[in-house]
Amino acid sequence: MRTDFEHIVLGLGGLGSGAAYWLSRRAGAAVLGLEQFELGHVRGESQDHSRIIRLSYHRPDYVALAKRAYDAWATLEDDAGEQLVLRTGGLDLGPRKSAIPLETYMDSMTACGVPFEHLDAAQIMRRWPPFRLDDSIHGVYQEQGGIAMAARANAAHQRMAREHGATLRERAGVSLVREVGGEFEVLAGETPYRCRTLVITAGPWSNEPLSHFGLRLPLEVTKEQVTYFAPSDLAPFEPSRFPVWIWMDDPSFYGFPVFGETAVKVAQDAGGKAVDPDTRGFEPDLENLGRVCSFLERYLPGALGPQLYTKTCLYTLPPDRDFILDTLPGHSRAAVAIGAGHAFKFASVIGKTLTELVMDGRTDADISGFRLNRPILAQADPPKTYMV
Ligand SMILES: Cc1cc2nc3c(=O)[nH]c(=O)nc-3n(C[C@H](O)[C@H](O)[C@H](O)COP(=O)(O)OP(=O)(O)OC[C@H]3O[C@@H](n4cnc5c(N)ncnc54)[C@H](O)[C@@H]3O)c2cc1C
């Protein structure tokens, strides 16, 4: 069994599968991916049918990265010969005075040349009749918003990484990383592997591998959930007629048209409690579900219907809710990415950026807002800002 590789990716969820894919496009068989569970497992952050993808973001650097994200998915779609992004249009809506002001989104898109429409409540209800809104509500519609097909995209990254020559090993949990003679030794089970560059994409478990580099980040892991509702009339919620949407206030909710199930999916963003990823349960939080149902009763009553199921999933949250995407201090050939509970849409472009960081020592992507040396990550008890 081969144990000497040029590049190792530690953790094969959404981001790590993206990294394995982009590394393999350039380095083929010199790439190894290690996953502690089975590929496609449901204990982390990246499973389920769908994730929202959008250009609409509160800062220009995210909008710019989102443009690159669409390009990266398109490359993968071409390579894999399957569709992985479905455009439905995206609607961000909420009170004119809210915890998440839409103005910052409009300003960022304007700065990046992204077209959008600013709509009042009447216009929103004319275009998407299931909404029940009063005049205090406004919204921003951006036509490129849509669905990143999460489980299918992960499988495509993994399949294509293997087709480009990479080795992906399941049930290969990494327990030790150390630097030996300018290379990395990575112990997975009983097997010591060697590599020259290392990508850490361990999601909720990130602090374990980072501890071998003397790092501990102030990350909070929360147990989130989504619920599939089967309304009696699905027709107004077909993806050709209904957008992905985000309610921009605290609490924040989001939802999808019919996709993956004969049902719509709705959830509260960052509505979950802190958990340990190794001991967490999978049962739904009924209070959280109650908040989602109350929201739907008031603003989207036609979406309520029998609940098919509620599925839990984890967020790994830095205190400012910004990504971590950087090389490790003092180790230019080791890099880390942490998704902050909104990175699936960027999974492929983050994989590409990690590849550039460890292979070229640089990237054209603006990652200045995602660096490890930002002051808040060094604070002992940093303030948490999850509503962005
Ligand atoms: C309910 C929910 C809704 C979301 N909605 C959206 C959305 O609409 N749009 C969006 O863009 N994003 C969304 N996100 C966020 C997005 O899904 C995550 O940011 C992204 O999936 C993070 O992927 P990851 O690879 O970092 O983590 P993970 O998928 O958890 O992958 C980490 C992997 O590393 C493995 N691992 C860890 N430690 C080791 C080790 N020592 N050895 C080997 N393997 C190891 C783990 O087993 C795991 O497979 C959502 C997340 C959730 C939970």
The ligand as an SDF file (V2000), in Angstrom:
LIG
                    3D

 53 58  0  0  0  0  0  0  0  0999 V2000
  -28.1330   22.6200    8.1110 C   0  0  0  0  0  0  0  0  0  0  0  0
  -27.0530   23.2780    7.3230 C   0  0  0  0  0  0  0  0  0  0  0  0
  -27.4100   24.1450    6.3040 C   0  0  0  0  0  0  0  0  0  0  0  0
  -26.4280   24.7940    5.5630 C   0  0  0  0  0  0  0  0  0  0  0  0
  -26.7990   25.5850    4.5370 N   0  0  0  0  0  0  0  0  0  0  0  0
  -25.8680   26.1280    3.7320 C   0  0  0  0  0  0  0  0  0  0  0  0
  -26.2450   26.8370    2.5830 C   0  0  0  0  0  0  0  0  0  0  0  0
  -27.4450   26.9670    2.2840 O   0  0  0  0  0  0  0  0  0  0  0  0
  -25.2770   27.3400    1.7760 N   0  0  0  0  0  0  0  0  0  0  0  0
  -23.9480   27.1790    2.0640 C   0  0  0  0  0  0  0  0  0  0  0  0
  -23.1280   27.6700    1.2990 O   0  0  0  0  0  0  0  0  0  0  0  0
  -23.5490   26.5020    3.1680 N   0  0  0  0  0  0  0  0  0  0  0  0
  -24.4780   25.9710    3.9930 C   0  0  0  0  0  0  0  0  0  0  0  0
  -24.1060   25.2690    5.0990 N   0  0  0  0  0  0  0  0  0  0  0  0
  -22.6910   25.2180    5.4800 C   0  0  0  0  0  0  0  0  0  0  0  0
  -21.8890   24.2190    4.6890 C   0  0  0  0  0  0  0  0  0  0  0  0
  -22.6370   23.0500    4.4900 O   0  0  0  0  0  0  0  0  0  0  0  0
  -20.5890   23.9500    5.4420 C   0  0  0  0  0  0  0  0  0  0  0  0
  -19.8890   25.1770    5.6280 O   0  0  0  0  0  0  0  0  0  0  0  0
  -19.6760   23.0100    4.6690 C   0  0  0  0  0  0  0  0  0  0  0  0
  -20.3850   21.8550    4.2930 O   0  0  0  0  0  0  0  0  0  0  0  0
  -18.4800   22.6620    5.5240 C   0  0  0  0  0  0  0  0  0  0  0  0
  -17.8060   21.5460    4.9880 O   0  0  0  0  0  0  0  0  0  0  0  0
  -16.5100   20.9630    5.6690 P   0  0  0  0  0  0  0  0  0  0  0  0
  -15.8680   20.1000    4.6500 O   0  0  0  0  0  0  0  0  0  0  0  0
  -15.7160   22.0520    6.2790 O   0  0  0  0  0  0  0  0  0  0  0  0
  -17.0360   20.1080    6.9190 O   0  0  0  0  0  0  0  0  0  0  0  0
  -17.5040   18.5780    6.9690 P   0  0  0  0  0  0  0  0  0  0  0  0
  -18.4630   18.2880    5.9000 O   0  0  0  0  0  0  0  0  0  0  0  0
  -17.9310   18.2930    8.3610 O   0  0  0  0  0  0  0  0  0  0  0  0
  -16.1990   17.7750    6.6360 O   0  0  0  0  0  0  0  0  0  0  0  0
  -15.1480   17.5730    7.5510 C   0  0  0  0  0  0  0  0  0  0  0  0
  -14.6910   16.1530    7.3580 C   0  0  0  0  0  0  0  0  0  0  0  0
  -13.4670   15.9320    8.0150 O   0  0  0  0  0  0  0  0  0  0  0  0
  -13.4920   14.6330    8.5630 C   0  0  0  0  0  0  0  0  0  0  0  0
  -12.4900   14.5700    9.6200 N   0  0  0  0  0  0  0  0  0  0  0  0
  -12.4530   15.3470   10.7360 C   0  0  0  0  0  0  0  0  0  0  0  0
  -11.3860   15.0260   11.4860 N   0  0  0  0  0  0  0  0  0  0  0  0
  -10.7370   14.0290   10.8350 C   0  0  0  0  0  0  0  0  0  0  0  0
   -9.5630   13.2600   11.1270 C   0  0  0  0  0  0  0  0  0  0  0  0
   -8.8390   13.4640   12.2480 N   0  0  0  0  0  0  0  0  0  0  0  0
   -9.1800   12.3220   10.2360 N   0  0  0  0  0  0  0  0  0  0  0  0
   -9.8940   12.1000    9.0900 C   0  0  0  0  0  0  0  0  0  0  0  0
  -11.0220   12.7740    8.7950 N   0  0  0  0  0  0  0  0  0  0  0  0
  -11.4280   13.7300    9.6520 C   0  0  0  0  0  0  0  0  0  0  0  0
  -14.9190   14.5140    9.0660 C   0  0  0  0  0  0  0  0  0  0  0  0
  -15.3140   13.1820    9.3350 O   0  0  0  0  0  0  0  0  0  0  0  0
  -15.6980   15.1700    7.9440 C   0  0  0  0  0  0  0  0  0  0  0  0
  -16.0700   14.2260    6.9560 O   0  0  0  0  0  0  0  0  0  0  0  0
  -25.0580   24.5800    5.8550 C   0  0  0  0  0  0  0  0  0  0  0  0
  -24.6950   23.7130    6.8810 C   0  0  0  0  0  0  0  0  0  0  0  0
  -25.6870   23.0460    7.6100 C   0  0  0  0  0  0  0  0  0  0  0  0
  -25.2760   22.1180    8.7080 C   0  0  0  0  0  0  0  0  0  0  0  0
  1  2  1  0
  2  3  1  0
  2 52  2  0
  3  4  2  0
  4  5  1  0
  4 50  1  0
  5  6  2  0
  6  7  1  0
  6 13  1  0
  7  8  2  0
  7  9  1  0
  9 10  1  0
 10 11  2  0
 10 12  1  0
 12 13  2  0
 13 14  1  0
 14 15  1  0
 14 50  1  0
 15 16  1  0
 16 17  1  0
 16 18  1  0
 18 19  1  0
 18 20  1  0
 20 21  1  0
 20 22  1  0
 22 23  1  0
 23 24  1  0
 24 25  2  0
 24 26  1  0
 24 27  1  0
 27 28  1  0
 28 29  2  0
 28 30  1  0
 28 31  1  0
 31 32  1  0
 32 33  1  0
 33 34  1  0
 33 48  1  0
 34 35  1  0
 35 36  1  0
 35 46  1  0
 36 37  1  0
 36 45  1  0
 37 38  2  0
 38 39  1  0
 39 40  1  0
 39 45  2  0
 40 41  1  0
 40 42  2  0
 42 43  1  0
 43 44  2  0
 44 45  1  0
 46 47  1  0
 46 48  1  0
 48 49  1  0
 50 51  2  0
 51 52  1  0
 52 53  1  0
M  END
$$$$
